[in-house]
């Protein structure tokens, strides 16, 4: 029996708390101090990526799990930049990825300025042991019966454009890779018909996802146990908006697979699918309000790697429905001992089950990592340890009625202190994505720290609310700039009517599609905003559609063509702009080319419309290309604009400066958490006989719930 010693210090906010002075912008602009904590299979050591100084690049630190006071081994890859995501291959060897900027300009759609390389590192010898110079390389399995060998796949090059639904249908070749000799042996070469092949924990091929060029259908194949023959189990036309996504073989029903699918329903669910007879067998979990999301695996993926422990669904926050009672008990115990526990995840676990890496995140926790070993809970570090729990903001999930009666959800980041507050409406990008604000989100928290309430509306077209809600944005004609825009405005008006927001202090800030929405807001005649900030914005829908019209297929093409070809165009609305604007763009944007920015600025100048602009030199479209220098400039420009040009700053509000703060906690070392004794019997958690076969009754019970 293992006794876990728990953290005893829990912090809570006092009702009616007065807002403190905001943090210097320096605190927000720094990249995460620690990311990607990864545990060796035997639990004896762990590795993480750490940034030691303001504006610096990550290094890897390797720790002895039994002696946290011992100085870590530090690994640098300069001039390449180490990326988060360390993958242990065995007890001593791990892989990591590094990137380097190799060109000044993007190559085109989704082809940025970086090249990538995979590096092997021997933790026992404390030295790199080679590089894998292979594009589109990924580890598929560990091959536990073959020492020093792993299963890898390599994506074969095809002409630009073989893409559908956001995922590229490219055949992959599969190799047995010898880590010591740096050699690989071909196991099977992929085909378009099979596409991407999935394997179980032992390296056995189980199922595949491909494409039939003749019929324009996605194809799904499976491999019966004990054979090398592939059999087809399902087809789905590429124009279908439904989902069919096999997860793994069903552990309790021969020739069945666990799949995420709609199967004619509005909301997707988890099904058992009879592959041999090509039909759905039973629904294991489905909700009436939101899509069920993805199943999650057993926390010990080394000994129980193919086991499904439950399913996640997200609405107000992300929730777990457990099929395995021992896994549920483990998570409940962890929630009771981790300070300020909210979204707990087990990111690493030793093969014997007795050592764990646990991560916690919440709106008030930017992300904190813990080591559980030898009966102790030790805090490894926080992603942003200089941001304190009680100085951050809570997030509420709200629902409101759009003007046409449709129910719209939204996430509300609420500043500390008393309202009413000035409001920033911050629509997500995409637009066809699933957004859940149950973890730390930097932009809303930075704004809330400076006294602004932030609304993130889940306008029609947002995913996870079912097919009808998603398709309502485009299927009968584009609602971009129309009903999709109304949904955002109606959220602001709802908060005004609730008395939580000052009607004369409302702005919109968005990035990508959200930037497009901000430009649309600036030119609306029934104006409710005092100003807008548009980042990486699509300014000319026709130009954007021409940029990737021939790179997409099927349902994705229907979605994008209908949306952008029929959207309200900001470039045609410049003469209607009636509020101050701040326009931001990276000059290496591969998703929304800088030509959008240039063309829109020229149109504003021609129409004699005033505006402010900010060019982020060297920045791409995505957050992992926004470095310290970019974010300092962005945040300072935003707050100055909201205060001075927009007039949202109240006399009672304190707004942060770019003053450089001390490097508080950025070199934070692992340390034992204040603790108390807590019994935690891991023998139960290591049982391998509790699987889905004992869970059908629980699943059926869950499935009868009505939400």
N, C-alpha and C positions, 0 to 999 in steps of 0.2 A: 504494500500500500504506500502510495506517495502522498506526503503531506505538503500541500501547496500553501505557502505563507503569503497572505494577501495584503494588498494595500489598504490602509485604513483611512487615509485622508481623502475625503470627498469634498468638493467645493460646490456651493450653491449660490445663486444670486438672491439678493434681498429685494423684495417687492418695493417699487418706488425708488430704485437706485438712481442716483444722479450721474449723468454721463461725465466721464473723465475727459481730460484733454486727449485729443487724438494722437496716435502714434506718428512719429516722423515718417514721411513717405519712404525713407530708406528701408524701414522695416518691411514694407509691402513689396518693394522692388526686388529685394534679394530672392534669388532662387532658393528652393528648399535646401536647408542645411544637410539633411539626411534623407535618403530615399532607398528603396529596394533592399531592405534587410533580408538576407537569405541564409538559411541554416544548412549545414552539411548533413548528409544522410545519417551519420552516427551521432549528431548533436554536439560534437566536441568543439566546433568552431562556427562562426558566422561571419559573413561579409556584408558590407554595405557601401553605398556611395555617399560621399560627404564633400561639401564645399567648405573650405576652411576660411575663406576670406571673401569680402564683399566683391562681387563681380568676377570671382574666380570660377574655374572649371572644376567638375567633380574629380575626385580621386576615389580609389577603393581602399577601405580599411578592413583588415582581416583580424578578428579577435579570437582569443582563447575563451571558450564559453565557461571554463572552470576557473578562470583568473581574469576578471574584468579589470583589475588594476594593472595588469601587464600592458605595456605599450603595444598598440596594434602594428601589424605590418602594413605599410602604406604603398600603394601601387598607383603609379601615374602612367599615362599613355600619351603625354604631350609629344607632338603638337596636336594629336587627335584628342577629341573630347569623349570621355567615357559616358555611355548612356545608362540610365537606370535599367535594372533587370539582369541580375546575376543568376546563372543557372548552374547548380552543382550537378556534376556528372557522376562522381563517386565521392568517397570520404575526403579526398584530397584535391581533386581537380574540378574547376569550374570554368564556365565560359562567360565572357562578357562581350558587348558590342561597343565599338568606338566609331565616331564619325569625324570627318574633316571636310571643311569647305574647300572644294577643288576648282571652283569656277565662280565668276563674279555675277553671272546672270543665269536665271532659270532656263531650262531647256524646253519648257512648255508645260502643258497640263499635268499636274502631279509629278513633275520632274524638277526637283529643286536643285540647290547648289551644293548638296552634301553627297559624299560617298561613304560607304559603311564597310566595316571589317570586323570579323569575329576573332577573338583572342582566347587562347587556352592558357590557364594558369594553374601551376602545381602548388597547392598550399603547403605541402610538406617540404618541398625544395625551396619554397618562397621565391619562385621565378616563373616567368612566362615560358611555355614549352611549345609555342608555335602559333601561327595565325592560319585561319581558314579563309583563304582568298577565293571566296565563292559568293556571287550575287544570289539573292533570294534564298539564302540558306536558312533552314530551321531544324531544330531537334524534334523528332517525332517520338522517340522512346529511348530508354536507357539500356535495354537488353541485359537484364541482370545476370543471365546465365553465361554471358560472354564478357569477361573482364576486359576493361579498357576499350570496349566497343559500344557504340551508340548507333541508333537508327536516325538517319538524317534524310531530308528531302531537299531537292534543288529544283527551283522553278525554271522551266525551260523558257527561253525567249520566244516570243511570238510577235507578229506585227502589232504596232500600237492600235488599240481599238477593240481587242477581244475582251470586252468588259460588259458585264451585265449585272444590274442590281447592286452596284457598288462593290461587288467582289469579282475579281478577275478569274475567268475560267481558263486556266492555263494548265496543261499537263505538268505533273511533277515527276521527276525520277527519284527513286528511293534507293538509298545506299547504306551499307554497313560501313561505318567509319571507325578506323583504328586510331585512337587518340595518341598512342605512343609512337606509332610508325608514320602517322600523318598520311595514311592511305585510305582509299575507299573502294569498296567492292559493290558493283551494281546488283541490286536485288530484283527490282522490277522497274520498267520504264512506263510512265503514265501515258494514257491516251485521252483524247478529248472526251470520249465516251465515259471513261472512268474519272478523269480529272484529278481531283484531290482524294487520296486514299487515307482512311483513318485506321489506326492500329490500337490494339489493347495494350495493357501494361507489359505483356510478355513479348511484344513485337509482332503479334499475329494480325494480319490484315482482316478487318471486320466489315467495313462498308466504304462506299465511295460515292462521290458527287461529281457528275459530269454534265455533258451537253450533247444533244443530238442535233447536229447542224441541219440534217434533212427535214426534221419535223419541228425544229425550233423549240425543243422541250428540254428542260432540265431532267437529267436521269439520275436515279438513285439505285445503286447496286449493293448486294451483300454477298458474303462468302460463307456458306454453311461450314460449320465446324468439321475439321478433318478433311476438307477438300481444298483444292486450289482453283476451283471453278467459281466464276462470278455469275450471279443470277440477278435479274432486274426485279426491284420491288415496287418502284413508283415512278410516275412521270408527272411533270407539272409544266404547263406551257409557260414560256418566258413572259407572256403578257398577263399572267395571273398575278393578282396582288396577295394571294394567300401564301401561307408559310408551310413548308414541310422541311423539317430540319432534324435528321437522325442524331441522337446523342450517343447511344451505346446499345449493345444487346441487352434485352430485358433479362435480368438475372433469374427470374422465376418462371419464364415461359419460353420454351424452346422455339427457335426460329422467329422470335419476336424482337422488336427494337423499341426502345424508348424514343419518342419523337416529340418535338414541339411542332404543332400544326393547328390550323384553323378547322379543317375538315367541315367546311360549310358554315361554321359559326363566326360571329363577329369578333369574338375574343379568342386568341390562341390559348391552347392549353397543353398539358402533358398527356400523351396518349401511349398506349401499348399498341404497336402495329404488327400485324401478322405478315411478315415478309414473304413467307412461302405462298400464302394465298392472296397476297396483295390487297389487304383490307385492314381497316382500323378494327381493333379488338375491343378496347375499353378506354374510357377517359379516366386518367388517374388524378388529375387536378385541373380544374378550370374555374375561373371567376367570372362574374357577371359585370364587374365594373372596369377591370383593366386586364390587359394581357398578363398571362401568368409568369412571363419571364423565363429565365433559364434555370434548369436543375443545378444544384451544386454538389460537388463530390465530397466524400469522406475527408475529414481533416488530415488523416494519415494516408496521403496518396502513394506512399512507398509500399505499404502493406495492404492497403484497401483501395488502391488507385482506381479501380473500375466501379466502385460502389457509389451509388447515388444516395446522398444523405437527406435530400429534401429539395424544395423548389423555392425560388425567390420571386416575389412580386413587389412592385413599387407603385406608390401613389403619394400619400403624404410623406412617406419615407420608404425605404426598402425594408421588407419584412421577409422572414424565413418561415416556411412551413416544413417542419421536420418529419421525415419518414422513419428516422432512426432515433429512438429515445435516448440512447447513450450519447449521441452527438448533441442532442438538445440539452441534456444534462450538463455536458461539458461547456457549452456556450453560456448556459444560465449561471454556472459557477464563475466563469470568466467575467461575466457582466457584474457579478457581485464583488469582485476583487480589483478590477481595473478602475482607477480614478476617472470620474466623469464618463463612464462607459456609455456608449451610444451605438455606433456601428462597429461592432467587434468582428474582426476577421482573423483566422489562423492562417498566417502566410507561410509558415514552415513548421514541420513536425518531424522529429527523428523517427527512424524506422521502428525503434522499440516503443515509440509513443510517449516517452517520458520527458522529452524536451520540446518546447514550443516557442515559436516566435508569434507574438500576438500584436496586431495593430488595432488601434482605436482611432476613429475619426468622427467628427460631428461638426455642426456649424461653429461651435465654440472650441473645437480641438482641430487644429490644422493637420493632425496626424501624429500619433505617438506610438513608438514601438517598444515592446516589452519582451524580455527573455524569461521563460519559466524553466528552471533547471534546479535539481537537487533541493526541491522544497522551497525555493525562493523565487520571488518575482523581482526582477531587476529592470529598471527603466533604461533602455538603450539610448534613446534620444527622441526629440520631436523634430518634425519636418521644419517647423518655424518656431523654435523654442522661445524666442523673444516675444511672441504674442501670447498674452495671458488669458486664461479661460474667462475671467470675469470682465475683461475689457472687450470681448467679442460679442456678437449679436445672436439672438435666437432667430430661428426660421419657422414661420407658420405656413401651413397649407390652407388655402382658402378656396372657396368656390363662389362664383357669381354668375349672373345671367347676362349673356350677350343681348344686344338689342333685338335679335330675331328669336330669342327664347332659348338658345342653346346654352347648356351648362359648360362653363369654362373653369378649369382649375388654375391655381397660381401659387407660387412660392413667394412669401413675404419676409424679407430680412428687416428686422425691426431694431432700430438703434436703442441703446440704453437711454433712459430718461423719459420725459413726458412729451407726448405729442400735442397738437398735430405736427407732423413733420413735412418738410419738403420731400417730394417723391421723384425717384428715377424709375421709369418703366424700362426694363432691360429684356427685350425679347431674345430668345436663343437663336443661334444660327441654324443652318440646315436648308430649309426649315423642317424637313421630314426626319426628325430625330426624337429620341426619348430623353427627356431631361428630368432628373431627380436631384433635388437640392437637400440631401440628407447628410452630406459631408461638407467639409470646409470648401467654400467657394471664394476665391481671392477678391474678385472685382466687387461683388455685393458687400463683402465684409469690409473692404477698404472704404467704400462709400458710406456704409452704416457707421463705421468708426468716425467718420466726419459729419455725422448727423443726418444723413439722408436715408429715408426708407426706400427700399428697393423691391419692386414688383417684377417677378419673372413669370409672365402669363403663358399658360400652356394652350395657346391659340389653336384653332382648328388646323389640322395638318400635322400636329404633334403626334408622335407615335406613343404607343402603349395603351391608348384609350380605345382600341378596336379599329377595325377596317373602315367602318362608316365615318367615324370622326376623322380619320386620316384622309380618306378619299374626298371628303366634303370640301377640301381646300382646292381641288382641281378637277374632279371627275366630270362635273357639269359646266366646266369653264373655270378659268383661273380666278381665285379669290385674293391673289396677291395684290395688295394695295386697296382691297375692297373689304369683304367680310373678315378676312384674316387681320386686317388693320383695325377694323371695328372692335374685334375681340380685345386688342391691346388697349385701345382708348376706353372701352367699357370697364376694364379693370381699374383704370385710374379714376373714372367717374364713380365707380362703386366705393372706392376708398374715401373719396371726397364726401360722398353722401353718408358714409359711416362716421364722419367727423375725425378720421384718423390722418387726413392729409389736407394741407392748405391748398385750396383750389388755384391760387395764384402762384404756386411754386411747384410746377410739374414739368419734368423734362424727360426726354427719351435718349437712351444710350444703347447702341447695339453694334455687333460685330458680324461681318459676313452678311447672311440674310438679315440679321438684326440691324446691320448698318443700312441695308436697303430700306427696312421698315422705318428707320430714323429719318431717312431722306423723304420718304412718303409723308411722314408725320409733319415735316417742315413745310409742306406745300398744301396741306389740307385746309379747306376753307372754313370749316367749323373747328377752329383751332382751340385746343385745350392745353397746348404745351407752350412753355416760355422759351424753350430752346431745344436743340438736339445735338447729339454727338454721334457721328457716323464713322465707324471703323471698318476698313477692308470691304467697303460697300459695293454691291452690284449697282451701278448707276445706269447701265444700258442693258436691259434684258436681252435685246436682240443680239448684241455683241457677245454677251455671256453664253447664250445658247449656241451661237456659232462656234464658240471656243471648244465645246465638247459635244456638239450635236452627234458626231459620228463615232464617239467613243463609248456610247451607252446603247443598251439594247433592252427590249422587252418592257416590263412594267416600269422600270426606272426611266426609260425613254418617254413613255406615255406621261409619267408624272412630271418630268422636267420640261418636256416640250409644251405640255398643256399649261404648266405654271408660268414659265418665262415668256412663251410666245403670246400669252394672253394677259400678262401682268401690266399693271400701271407702271409706266416708265418714268423714273425720276428725271432723266435727261430731257424729257419733253415737258417737265413740270417746273423747270427752274424759274420761270417768270412768276410762278405762284408762291415761291418761298416767302414766308412772312414772319419768320423768327430767326434769331441768331443761330449760326451753325458752326460747329467745329468738325472738320473732316480729316480723318487720319487714315494713312495707308502705308504699308511696307513696300519698299521699292524692289523687293524680290518675291512678291506674292505670286505663287504658282497656281492658286485656285481662282482668285479674282485678279487678273493681271493689272498692273499699275496704269494701263491705258484707261481703265475705268475712272480712276482718280483724275488723270490728266484731262480727259474729255469733259468731265463734269466741271472741273475748275474753269476750263475755257468757256463753257456755257454760262457759268455764273458771272464771269467777267464780262462776257458779251451782253448779258442782261443787267449789268450794273447792280448785282446783288452782293451785299457784304457777307464775308465769311472769315473764319479763321481756319488755318490748315496746319497739319503736322505730318511730316514725312519721317518714317522710321527707317533709317538707312541700314540696309542689310537684313531687314526683317522679312520673313515669309508670312504666310497667312496664319500659321498655326502657333499655338502658345509656346511650343518648345523651341521656337526661334526668336522669342522675345526675351532678350537678355536684360541684365540689370540696367544698362544704359538706356534701353528702350523703355522699360517700365517706369523708371524715374521720370523721364521726359513725358511719357503718356500721362501718368498720374498727376504730375504737377500741372500740365496743360489742362487736364480735365477739371481739376478743382479750381484753378484760377478762372477758367471759362464759366463754370457753374456759379461761382461767386460774383465775378465782376461783370461778365457779358450777359449772363442770364438773370442775375439778381436773385438766385435762390437762397443765398446765404442770409440767415437771420442774424440780427445783431447779437443774439445770445449764443450763436454757434461759434465754436472754435474750429478752424480748418487747419489741417496739418501743413507744415512746411516741408520742404525737401531736406531739412536739416538732417545731417548724418548722425544717426544714433550710434551708441556703442555696440560692439559686436556681441551682444548679450547672448550667451548660449550657443553661438555658432560653432564653438569647439567643445560643446557639451560632451562629456564622457559618460559611458554607461555607469549606472549607480544603482545600488539596491534601494528598492522602494520601502518606506516605512510600512510595517507589516504586522499581521497577527496570524495566529494559527488557524488554518482552515482545512478540514478533511476533504480530500479529493481522491477518490479511489480510481486510479487509472486502469486497474484490471478490467473494469467494465468498459472503459473507453477503447481498450485494445481487443475486445471480443470481435471475432470475425464471423460469428454465426448469426448475427443480427443483420439481416438484409431485407430487401423488399418483400421476400416471401412471408415474413412475419408482420408486414406492414399493410397488407391489403385492407384489413378492417379499418385501420387508422385512415388510410387514403380514402376509403369509401365514406367515412365519417366526415372528413374534411370536404369532400366533394358535395355533400348534401347541404353545406352551409349556404345561406343566401345573403348576399351583401348588397 
